[in-house]
Amino acid sequence: MNIEKMRNFGIAAHIDAGKTTTSERILYYTGKSYKMGEVHEGTAVMDWMEEEQKRGITITAAATTCSWNDYHINLIDTPGHVDFTIEVERSLRVLDGAICVFCGVGGVEAQSETVWRQADRYHVPRICFVNKMDRIGADFNKVVGEVNERLGMKAIPIQLPLGREQDFKGVIDLVSMKAMIYSDDVDKLGVNFSVEEIPENYRKESLAQREKMIEGVAEQVDWLTEKFLNGETITNDEIKKAIREGTINLKLVPVMCGSAFKKKGVQLLLDAVCDYLPSPLDRKSIVGTNPYTDEEVLRKPLPNEPFSALAFKIASDKHGDLTFIRVYSGTVNAGARVINSGKDKKELVSRIYKMHANTREQVESLSAGDIGAVVGLKY
């Protein structure tokens, strides 16, 4: 597996911002599920617990694996309710990136701020997705302003909404300067959208916002600053490279928009995950302690390094206890014995699984950067 093309990210939000609906759309568009689950119908794949389906809220963090444009994705859908915030914290600790979903009407809310502080604590790069742009009262610019003011992050819109409320048709990409238009009449599942020239009545605003985007990124990324101040031509690839660098270094957060429920903008969000969020190789080497010598050691996120992993969640079902792990270095195979450094004991990894909510796929091994679950740990 190409670690450069691996993305480990979570989806986090205040309750009812559309977080799980966004996750369900991602599963459908990546081919992981063949029917779109709906939270309000109790059919969301990631809300698999009976209590979650009954209440229409996420209670426990659910993990899954999918792929998009040759990228391998480990996705964790986290709870939005304040009562289950520890589930979010456990997940953010092992993730390389996050999508923070905001309601286009409600904007930055109480749990949004809590999640943001948790992401800051673990230095997690983020993309903002302003959801529900089809709702009455949705205001993209208001939400961008709140992210800047209340969350203290340089929020840089890389899209503009095309239309608003019931007339929301798609988005304008400020990097490519193209309009992505969805038609409910042509494709009710939102799989297909047309890439068109920006409508004339949006062109002036789009040009102004593109210039503002480039200036905002240049303020945070040194090598782009010089080109911008010298009036040099800046290519689209350079813009994307600078946005990625600024995102990974926590200097800025790209802001996108859409309507997950109306199936608009989610594929572009997946593209942004691949373009702007880090791979495990972009993150710092993990620091730990050798259990035999008590010396501090560094582990690079490479499969040929000695094995190291962090257990971040334990779940029980009818098949027994599952320990969820994030592998930071090396490779672990089914049947291997590993050191539990916290208990100073050897553990047997009897079976290894990739998870899809509450279903399992048995695999032979997990390597650096990957997330999965193991059976057999006793301590």
Summary of the structure (lengths in Angstrom):
residues: 379
radius of gyration: 21.1
end to end distance: 30.4
largest distance: 68.2
contacts: 1296
relative contact order: 0.13
helix: 31%
strand: 31%
